[in-house]
Amino acid sequence: EDQVTQSPEALRLQEGESSSLNCSYTVSGLRGLFWYRQDPGKGPEFLFTLYSAGEEKEKERLKATLTKKESFLHITAPKPEDSATYLCAVLGPWGNKLTFGGGTRVLVKP
Amino acid sequence: NAGVTQTPKFQVLKTGQSMTLQCAQDMNHEYMSWYRQDPGMGLRLIHYSVGAGITDQGEVPNGYNVSRSTTEDFPLRLLSAAPSQTSVYFCASSREGGVNTEAFFGQGTRLTVV
């Protein structure tokens, strides 16, 4: 069974204080790893898809990286508007089922 | 474009009542799915559909039914609500499933069963 664990559960940052979120996964045959952002009271919003170890993708202050066991979401010089819950999900070798982690709640204070 | 629209946004049910959560998308997406989100447990897949007339079970299907008579609509039915079904429900759609799963989510329905 595919498993995804995200850490930390919550992260408090000062504006400009860079940090990283971790997504550890266990899946037999990863076809894709996905990062989503979720604001309070809203549905998740797609950020990135990573397909193979060594791949990196960037969007504004966010950079996602992938190894064979985990993915990191680096937040560089965060701003208060980066406050959200960040979700990681994996797609295994069969079917269309995404397995999500529990998320990391990020709060960026001005 | 409206994207994915869910109704209602909030609902309170009594144990044993039935109801339907509505989901509609206007992006002509083939793949649609329903998730529930509970604190600390992430999103869990309830049912999904790869096209009109085709549905399949996800991780936690018990107590829920779905149908897909059109590409646009994918309603989720609770047959006899139980307190364990108190959750936030999200509908999602994507152009296709699999590796191209850039899913678009609705705003969610917060359901409380008392």
Interface residues (C-beta under 8 A of the other chain):
Chain A: V4 E9 R31 G32 F34 G41 K42 G43 P44 E45 F46 T49 Y51 L87 A89 L91 G95 N96 K97 L98 F100 G101 G102 G103
Chain B: V4 Y31 S33 Y35 G40 M41 G42 L43 R44 L45 Y48 V50 G58 E59 F90 A92 G97 G98 V99 T101 E102 A103 F104 F105 G106 Q107 G108
